[in-house]
Amino acid sequence: MRILALGAIATTIALTGCASGPDGPAQPGGKTATGAVAGAVVGGVLGNILGHKGVKGEGTAIGAAIGAVVGGGIGYMFDSQEQQFRKELARETQSRQIEIQRVRQDALKLVMPSEVMFPFDSAVLQPGYQTTLRKIADVLNGYPESTATITGYTDSTGSESYNLDLSKRRAEAVRTALINDSVAAGRLTAQGRGKADPIGDNATAAGRQMNRRVEILVQGG
């Protein structure tokens, strides 16, 4: 019974104690709470496995408590990191130079249009965009347990091999800029996907513009 009580307390802590960030409390039922609940469910399954190995019913409570704390902690970290990105990049998001998307409990994505970042047909960063990348680096440096995958994309114009090369060089340019702003190289991966995974219609100018982009996927370490 004591372990059951501890499990309930730990789950409550994960659901409520981690529900606030640097800018105030998170909304009830938000991502942090969802992470804690998911962690509790997974932990409960783990606890059942432990129970079959001799811990009996107490294993479920132990696993649920651990899972809730871990899940809530991950959710809190990314709630906080997302808030920091939105705060530091407020001007860029308002001007649509960058879009911030929460794609999972433990992952968020920064989407940046290539024509703002690079001259036409080039992988040399525009001087003005260095400031934006410095802000991104500052947030990443504040959360050293997270990693980032930088992916370049193009539209469907031109050959596949050329587009793959250009998209890779642009992703590498972003990675290099973040490293120069003190983000550890081991936390950053760069790749080019060329015309793959379009988010717009390549048959239209507006769609092709959407497809020319660089994405930074930030996720748990």
N, C-alpha and C positions, 0 to 999 in steps of 0.2 A: 504493500500500500504506500509505503514511503516513496518508493521509486515512481509509482504512478503519480503521486502528488508532485514530485520534482519535475516529472515530464510535463504535467499541466502548467506548472509555473514557468518552465523554460519556454514552452510554446507561447504562453501569454507574453513573455518578455520579447520574444522574436516578433510577435504580431504587433505589439504596441510600443515597445521601447525603442525600436529602430525606425519608427514611422515619422521621424522628423529629420530635416536636412539643414544645411547651413542657412537657408533663407526662410526657415519656419517649418511647421508640421506638414507632412504629406497629407494628401486627401485620403479619407477613410476608404478602405477597399482598393487602394492604389497598388502600384507594382511591388512595393515592399511587402505589403500584407500578402499579396498573391505569392510572392517568393517564399514567404514563411510557410504558408499553407501547403504549397507544393513540396517544400522541403520536409514538412511534417509527414506528408503522405509517403514520400519516398523513404524517409527515415523509418516510418512504421513498417514498410515492407522489409527493410533491412533488419528491423527488430524482430520480425517474425522469423526471419532466417536464423537470427541469433537464438531465438526461442527454441527452434528445432534442434539447436546444438547444445541445449541444456540450460539456457537462461529462462526458459518457460515464458509466461505472459509478461514478465517484467522486461524482456527483451524488446517488445513492441514499444513500450513506454520510453525506454532508453533511446531506441532508434528514432522515434518521433520527435523527442526533445532535441536530439542532436541535429536531425534534419531541419527542424524549424529554425533553430539558431543559425545554421549555415545558410539556409535558403534566405532567411530574412536579412542576414548580413550582406549577402551578394546583392540582393535587391536594393538595400540601403546604399551600398557603394555606388551602384550605377544610377540610382535616383540622384545622389549627390553629384556625381560626375556629369550627368545630363544637365543639371541645373547650372553647373559651372560653365559648361560649353555654351549654354543659352545666354548666360550673363556676359561672358567674354566676347561672344560673337553676335551680340544683339544687332549691331549695325549691319553686319554681313547678312544676317537672316532677313532683316527688313528690306534690304536691297536685292534679295534673292541671289546674292553671290554664293550663298551656301545654304543648304537645307539640313536640318538635324532630325533624324528619325530614330525612334526607339524600336528596334526590331525584335528584341527578346528581353527577357528579364536581365540577362547578363551581357547584353550587347547593344550598341547604338551605332548609327551610321551617319557620317558627314558626307554630303553629296555636293560637289563643286563643279560648276561648268568650266570646261576646258578653255573656252574663248576668253574667259575672264582671267584665267591663270597663265595662259601661254599665248604668244603671238601665233598667227596662222602658220600651220605646218611646222611648228617648232616645239622643242622640249625644253626651252629655256624659260624659266619662270619670269613673269612680269615683275619688275622691281616692287611695285606697289603691293603685290600679293605676299611678299615676304613678311609683312606685318601680320597678316592674317594667320600665316603658318606659325609665326612666333606665338600668337595667342593659343593656337592649338597645342603647340609644344608645352606651353606653360601649364595647361590643364593636364596633359598627359604626365608631365613631371610631378604633378600633385597626386597622381594615382599610379605609383610605380608597379602595382600588381597587375595592371591591365596591359594588353598588347594591342597592336594595330596592324591590320592588313590593308595596304594601299593598292588599289586596283584602277588601272587606266582603261578607258573605253573610247571608241571612236564611232562615227556613223558608218554606213555601208559603202560610202564613196571610196573608190580606190581599191587596190588589190588587198587580199587578205593578209599577205605577208607584210606589206608595208604598214597596214593598220595595226597589226600585232606589235611590230617594232616601235612605232610611234607611241602607242599606248603604254608599252613597257618603259620606254625612255621617260615619258612624263611621270609615271608612277615612281620611277627611280629618282627623278628630280625632286619630287615631294619628299621622299624618304631622306635624301641627302640634306635637304633644308631642315627637316626635323632633327636629324642627327647633329647638324651644325648648331641647333638651338638646344643641345644637351640632352635630347632623348636618347637613351641607350640603344645602340644599333641592334642588339639582340631582341629588342621588343618590337622591331619593325620589319615587315615583309612587304616587298613590292612585286607586283605582277601586272602583265598586260593581257587584256582579253579582247582587244580589237573591237570588231563589230558585234561580238557576242552579247547576249542579255540586253537587248534594246529596251528602253523604257518609253520610247516614242516611236512614231511611225516614220520609217526611213523614206517613205514616199513623199513626205512633206518637208519643207524647210524648217518648220517649227519642230517637227519630230526629230529631224537630224541634229538640230541644235541641242535638244534634250539628251540625245545619245552621246554627244561629245562631252565627257565628264570624267572626273576622278572621284572615287569613293574611298573613304577611310572607315573601315569597320573596326571599332574599338570593342574588345571583349575581355572577359576574365582571363587571368593568366593561368 
